[in-house]
Amino acid sequence: MPVEKTKRLSASALRSARARFRAIEPLLKFQWAKSQGNLILLRSPGSETATKTELLLLRARETGIHEDTLSRWLSRFCDSGLSGLRRSPRSDRGSSRVFRRNPAAVELATFGVGLGLNAGEIFRTLLCEWKEIGDGGRAPSRNTVLRFVKLVRAARAKAIV
């Protein structure tokens, strides 16, 4: 395990990191014991676990956290210690996949704003046209369209000033 590269964590970030640590702690103990050459059989009700993969699946069932997530947390802890387990902000926060992936939807919504349509009218128009302009995915929700319309109006107001 690495030397702890702890960064200052807020109280809520520390609580979150500790909860994640508790989820992966048996995996860390298992890894450490294996590195010492000890064969470990961890018992759970009705089963024995002798491999990291089996333990990962067992912990996933016990905690309700997907095994890929547990594995990612384990790697992040091994790389960065407890601070590696803090929640990181989403890189796509505030942007919509629907509009990011679909220029026709952007064009239609922006055109609607230019015509002075309200967000509800733009939403209904998008729904009606979705079979033609959609990328096979679901149509945007009313709230997604509302947020996008607000962004377009704010950008237009800023450009005018």
HELIX and SHEET records of a PDB file:
HELIX    1   1 ALA A   11  SER A   35  1                                  25    
HELIX    2   2 LYS A   52  THR A   63  1                                  12    
HELIX    3   3 GLU A   67  SER A   80  1                                  14    
HELIX    4   4 GLY A   81  LEU A   85  5                                   5    
HELIX    5   5 ARG A   97  ARG A  101  1                                   5    
HELIX    6   6 PRO A  103  GLY A  114  1                                  12    
HELIX    7   7 ALA A  119  ILE A  133  1                                  15    
HELIX    8   8 ARG A  142  ILE A  160  1                                  19    
SHEET    1   A 2 LEU A  42  SER A  44  0                                        
SHEET    2   A 2 SER A  47  THR A  49 -1                                        
END                                                                             
